Amino acid sequence: MTDTFQSKDIPIIDFSLFETNQSLCVQQIKLACENLGFFYLKNHGFNEKDVEETFHRIKLYFDQSHEEKLNYKINEHYFGYIDLRQEVLDFKTQKIGDHKESFNFSKFDDNDDPLAQILPPLFNEKKSLFSSLSKKCHQLCLKILQTLAIALEIPQSEGGKHWFEPKHSYDLKSGDCLRVIHYPPTVVNNDQEDIRAGSHSDYGSLTVLFQKDIGGLEILPHNSTEWVPVPIISNCVVINVADCLQFWSKGLFKSIKHRVVFRKDTRNLDRYSIAYFFHAGSDVVLDRIPSKLIPQEDDDNTKYITAGEYLQNKLNASYQKVY
């Protein structure tokens, strides 16, 4: 990757190939994950009307009073409302928190678990909408992991293309999170205020991102010093590899830095996005992936951590004044 990398170089992958030409789909996703770690996906299976309705509902939610939103503030499990400036993604260099507010949904339980997350009324009224989106994002990520398992040539005796799936089951306790985000406008003109979300990489295995109307997402390709915009492309979602999968694959699949900035022409406009953070189960041990394509440098004395431990180390550094 060089400094000449441009937005047009971000791969656009037609996911209908998963059904019609799986070998080509595997090849394209493998290359995207090895070389950049970011790509667009079209024909992804999401209903555009449902996505539009979700964006409408989250706008209504963030338009509420600050006091109302604080009634459902983030809890010890990192689910709930996150206030403006509360999260610090670029904690090494940021002087103040990110210019955004968000709401984290836990995974949805169809069995009316009494310990399930209590949602604000505006979300609870459309709980089925958010539940469906959460589960469809999860299913999409499982299919992407299938393509990576095929690309890694994991032996059938070890699980083959399904090797990753039981480790990412929706029923497992995990860090999976559907997050809705609001980036308010700003009129302040200084370097700090040019950043809506600080430079960071995501923590899990994969992320699914929905963008709408207002851009601002930028990526920093490997071996590059120039930030590259990730424009909104109609009917596409953005997929990126996250840190845990990069760690697990010993760097074969790339998790890269990205951020959200105020563009001069949109700094006075609200920006909304939806992200699904896809994680392995918290108790899943991040041990060797049985693939000849991944270096097997560990020995019998190697101590592995779990996906939950890996995530907690990341979260501990990212939030300030959480409770």
N, C-alpha and C positions, 0 to 999 in steps of 0.2 A: 504494500500500500504506500502511495507516495503523496506528496503535497498537491498533486494535480487531480486528486480524486474529487469528483463533482456529484451533485445531487442525482444527475441522470445515470450515474454509475451504480446507484443502489438497485439491487436486483428486484424485478417484479415477477413473481412466480404465480402461475395459474394452478391453483390447488385442485382443479378438476382433474388434473393429471394423476392425482392420487388414485383415482378410480380407472382412468382410461390408459395411462402410460406410467405405471408406478416406477419403473426403472429410471425414466427421465426425471420424474418428480424427485426421486431419491438423489439423483446426481445434482440437480439444481439446488436443493436444500442443503446438501452436504457442502457444496462449494460456498454457498452463502454463509453458512455457519463457520466454516474454516477461515474464510478470507476477511469477512467484515463483521459477522454476527448480527447484522440488521438486514431485513428485507421486507418488501411489500408482499402481501398475499391477496390475490383476487379469487373470485369464485370460492369463497371461504365458507359459505353456508349460512351466514347470518342474514336474518330478515331485516332489510333496510328500514321498513316501517317501524319495527320494534326498536331498532337502534335510535331512530328519530324520536320515538316516544320516550325512550330512556333519557335522551339529552333534554327533552322538554321537562321531564320530571325533576331532573337534577337542578335545572335552572330555577324552578319553583322553590326547591329546597334551599338553595344558597341565597335566594332573595329574601328569606325570612330574617327576622331580627337576630342579632348576635346572641341575645339571651336565650331565644328559643333553640338555637343550634347547640348552645352549651349544655342544654338539658341531656344531651346524648354524647357528651365528650368522650374522648378516647379512654379506654379502660386498660387494665394491666395486661390484656392480651393484644393490645394495639388495634382494637376495633372500635369504631365510633368516629365522632367529629374531631378533626385536627384543625386547630385555629390558625389564623394568619400568623406567619413568622414562627410557628411552633416547631416545625420540622427544619432541620439543618442538613441538607444533603451533601453539601461540600463543606464538611465541618472543619477541614484543615485550613481553609482560607476565608470562609464567610464570616463577616463581622456580625451580621444579623441573619435571622431565619429566612426561609423562602417566602417569596411574595405570592402565596397561594393558601387556600384552605381546601380541605378535602374530607371525605367520609369513607371509612373502611368498612366493608361488609365481610363478615365471616362467611364460611361456606353455609349453604342452606340445608336445613334438616327437614325432610318431609314428614317426620314422625312427631312434630309438635313437641320437641324436647323442651322441658321447662327451663333448662339452662341455656337455651338458644338466645342469640343476641336480640335484644329488644330494639326495634327500629322506630325512628320518628314516624309520625302519622303519614306524612307525605310519601314516605317510602313503603310503609306497611300497607297502604292502600293499593299499591302496585307491587306487592311482594312477589307475585308470580312472574312479573316482568323481569325483576332483578334476579330472581332465582333461575329463570330460564337462561338469561344471559350468562350468569356465572357457570352454569353446567355446560352450556354450549362452548364457552371458552375453554373449559377443562377438557372437553371431548376433542376439540381441535388440537390442543397441545398434546394429547395422547397420540393422535395421528401423526403429528410432527415428530414425536419421539419414536414412533414406529419407523419413520423414514430414516432417522438417524441410526437406529439399531440395525436396520438393513445395510446402511452405508458402512457401519462398523464391522459388518460381517460376523456378528455375534453368533456362535454356533447354536444350532437348534437344540442341542443337548443342554445348553445353558439358558434357553428361553427364546433364542432367536429374535425375531422382530418384536416380540412382546416382553423383552427383558426389562425395560424401564417401567412398563405399565403398572404391575402390582406395587411398585415402589412409589407410585404417584396416584394411587386410588383415591377417588373423591371421598371415600368413607374413612380414610386415615386422618388422624390428627396431623395437621400440617400448618404451614404459614400461608396457605393459599388465601388470596384476598382480592376481592373486586373493589376497586377504588374509583370513586368519582371525584373530579378535581375542578376547582374554580380558581382561575387566575384573574383577580380584579385588575382594572386599569390603574395606571399611575400617571401623575403629571410631574413627578420629581425627575429631574434630569441629572443623574450622577451615575457613576460606574456601577454601584451596588444595585441601583434600581433598574439597570438594564437586564438584570437576571431575575427571571420568574421562578425558576427551579435550578439550583446549583448543579455544578458538574458532579456526576455520579454514575455508577453502574448499578444495575438491579441485583437483587440478592439471591433469587431462586434458581429455577431451571430455565424457564422461558417467561416472556411477557407478551401479552396481546394488547395492542393499543388502538383505540378508536379516536381519531381526530375529527374536528368539525369546524368549518368556517375560518377560524383564526389559527394560523400556523405559529411557528416559533421554536419547534423542536430542532435541535442541532446535534450532530454526532461528531466525535473526534476519532477518525479511523486510526488503526494501529500505524505507528511510524509516521504519523502526520502531525503537523503543528497548526493546521487550519481547521476550524470548525466548519462543518458542511450542513446546510439546511436539509431537513427531511420534509419536503412539501406535502401538503394534503393531496392525495390522489383519490378521486371519487371511486366509491365501492371497493376500496382496498383497506385492509387493516395492516398495521405495522407489527412485525414479529421481531423480537430480539432475544439472543442468548443472554442468560444472566450468570452471575458469578459462580453459583454453586455448580452449574453444569460445566463451566470452564474449569473449575477446580477438579471436578470429578473426572473430566476427560483429559486431565493433565495438560490443559492449554490447547488441545486440538481444536475445540470450538471456542470462539472468541466472544468475550463479554467486554464491550467497549464503553467509554465514557460518553454520556449525553447530557444535555441540559435544555432548558426552555428559556428563551430570551424575549424581551420586548423588541419588536420591530418598530421602527420609527412611524410606519404608517398604521400600526394597530395598537400602539401603546396605550391609547385612550379607550380601548375596547375590552370587554370581558372575553376570556378564553375558557373553554370547557373541554375536558377530555375524560375518557374512561379507560382504565387500565385493569387488566387481570394479571396478577402475579401468581405464577404456577410453581409450586414447590413439591419436592419429594416429602414423604411422610416424616414427621419429626423424629421418629425412632429409627428411620432407615439409615444404616451405616454406609458412609460414602467410601466403600471399599473398591477393589479393582473392578473395572469394567472388562469383561472377558473378550477382548478384541486385540488382534495382532497389530492393529493400527495405532494403539495407545501404548506408550512405553510402560513396561512392567518392571519398574525399578525397585518396588517395595520388597521387603523380605519378611520372614515370619515374625519378626519383632516389631513390625510397623504398627503403630497405634492409629486407628481411624476414628474420626469424629462422626457424629450423626448430623443429618441435615438440620435438625432442630438446634443443635449446638452451633452449627455454622451460622444459621440465621440470627440467633440471639446475639452473637458477637457483633453482627452488623447493626442490628437494631439498637443495641446499647449506645452506640456512637452517634445515632442519627436524630434522637429526639431530645428536646430540652423542655423542662417544665411541663412534663406530660400530665401529671396528675394534680 
